[in-house]
Amino acid sequence: MVNIDVTLRDGGYRNRFEFDLDYARTHARLSVAAGFDWVEIAYRKGSFKPVADLGLTGRGDDSYIAAIAEEIGPEHVGLILHPRNIDAGDLPAMHRAGARLVRVCVPAGDPGPALDTVRQAKEVGFTVCVNLTRVSQLPARKVVEVAAAAADAGTDVVYLADSNGSLLPAHTARLATLVKSVVPGEVGLHAHNNLGLAMSNAMAAVDAGATWMDSSVLGMGKGPGNLVAEQWIAYLDRIGGDRYDLGTMLHLADLLGRSVPESAPSLPLPDLVLGHFDLSVEERGSIAHSDHRQSVHAARALAGAAAG
């Protein structure tokens, strides 16, 4: 398994990416000591769309990359980006600063710009992953088509990004199997936990051939969060992963809980509803009602309209 700790990046949805540098350095060091291969330290220049006054891990500035690379070595430093947020100078600058892995978000509706970014990243010298975003909403044929195109562009890893937290284990396994059959590289999973199925989906993906996995400490991430890193590391250690240090992993989880109040595990009820109906976080405002029965009714109507 190749494991990516996404806490500093995905966890930023909880605290406006306001991790301070001292904490980020300590987190990265302990994460690598616990057995993570990569620490995804930030978005480069914003998440889905640029937002003013984003914190440190929402910007991915060169000075921040350099500070973390000094702490853990470039061979453990990764960032994620949306191609529309960057320009031609960003990838070379990121590499010079000390990043060695980049993940490119690929919208299935218009993958062309993302595939151009993949090609440039490979030329610069990065290990490159692509995230097929909102994969639960895509027909299997489209997933295979975009995955194959990403492989042709040179990507090293195709990630199934369960952005809505809506995948079920059988669906996860089927998608991982299909993608594995058409790409020469590796397959990964980025799970969200809206339905409490992140661990089950991770296990199903691995059984189907996935070898890269995202998780976050305390599950800290968008909405109800991601695959819980300490649970995942405990599982890998239990089945014979002797390179993991569970004690350090639990120490990091305790440190995050004491240092960042927003890291506390939670399951906001609207996010459970979004996950059930396979709706994106952008629909949250449309289903927000004081009466949860109204929320379910509104979500069902939105899902029906999308299907139609």
C-alpha angles and dihedrals in degrees: 000000000000110000128200121196105214098177098111091050108033092031087061090078086072099050104024088260089290100150110143120232096248091054092045092053092049092045093051093048094050092044092057091043089054091056107268114147096205136019113208097212104181154334113269107238099342143323125267090338130359114274124193119249097012115173129249098283093047093058105041094206119193092245091055092048090051093050093052093043088054089053101047107009127259091267089074101041122103138165135190128218147178108231094225090062097059139060133215094276098056101079095050090046092051091050093048090050091056111270118133103175127056129181119205120205109225119198108206093219094063111011096159100094091045092052089051087053090051090054092049092047091053091050090052091052106256129144098240131211126179123210113213094209125217088006092169089069095052127093111244090244091058092048090053092045095052093041091054091048090051090051090051089052089057105259116161098207132026111207124202101217111202090198094167096045089234105122121116120212095253091050091047092052093048094051093046090050092049094048092045088056095057106036126069092207133062133299125222140182130224104191131193120200105222092128097032090251102114093107094044091048091049092053091046091050092051092048087054093052107273112145103177122070137182124210137159132216111262084000088278107176146103114330109337090354139234141298104313107250098209092051092047093048090047089052093049090047091049093054093049109283097147094176093072126094107208093181091059090044091055091045089055092049090052091047092051091049092052096042104042116040092194090063093077109122113254142163109209106206095229089058091054088054091048090051093048093053095037094242125152125245088253087072093058094100091052093059099037107121131149088231108065091205088064089050091056091046092050092047092049090052092050092048091049092050091050091050091049 
